[in-house]
Amino acid sequence: MAALAGAVGGLLFLFVFPQGAISTFAHYVLHLPAPGAGIALIVGPLAVVFMLVASRVARRAGGAFVGALAFSVACAGVMAVLRQPTGEKGMIGSPWFVLALGTSGAVAEIALLLTRTLRTLAWRSVLAAGGANVALLIFCWVVIFPRTMGWVPWRVVPILLAVSLGAGALAGLAGWALAIRLPDFEEPDPRR
Amino acid sequence: MCGPADYDALRTCATRLLGLSAITLAVYAFRQTAWHLAELRSERSKWSLVRLKPGPAGPLARLESRGHSAR
């Protein structure tokens, strides 16, 4: 179920954001600095929402990680089948993208495990989502963009980290709101 | 640093996002309406059952308590 949730997220992401839309929105509409604004503001938060949903439907450790992998593999698979180029940044649909989202999913998973003592799922989701989104951005800065666009300028780092943290936290709230409305897949509610 | 602006892609994105939101809202509204209708129906059937049942102090119950058949 977690893989299905992640794959649905990946397909929705590809459908809603055609190539060029994210960069145009982040850099030309919002005037955010490059590189990584689109990752921090759109790609990461959307992936994080589906990671939380995957974690909820799986109801066991590893759900967020599997969801993140399924999200990226679905994107890469569809782009490979349709023979779509990965773009000049070499990000979405590439094997590096799978690795980046896998890292982000692992961070979300660890954050969810470490915050297990917190009573409210909302706070756990916000912390996990913020951490996962920041991890995705840092992975892209350190591993992907140096090969395609060059190193991130230092003056851009604090702005994009703040954007990433804020958008991740909001995505955590959205993921929590979505997850608690889902029917329980492990123990079906007899009233439903 | 970043690629050329593609406002057509952004317009497509906005249209698809709006379309998906509209579909989600429509499905949610349909589900809520169906749920309310089912609830109303079950309430009505519950009340009709209560009305048809003989009360504990009704004439049928008195007859049956004396050993007579309801017929």
Interface residues (C-beta under 8 A of the other chain):
Chain A: L12 F15 V16 F17 P18 Q19 G20 A21 S23 T24 F25 H27 Y28 V29 A34 P35 G87 E88 K89 M149
Chain B: M1 C2 G3 P4 A5 D6 Y7 D8 A9 L10 T12 C13 R16 L17 L20
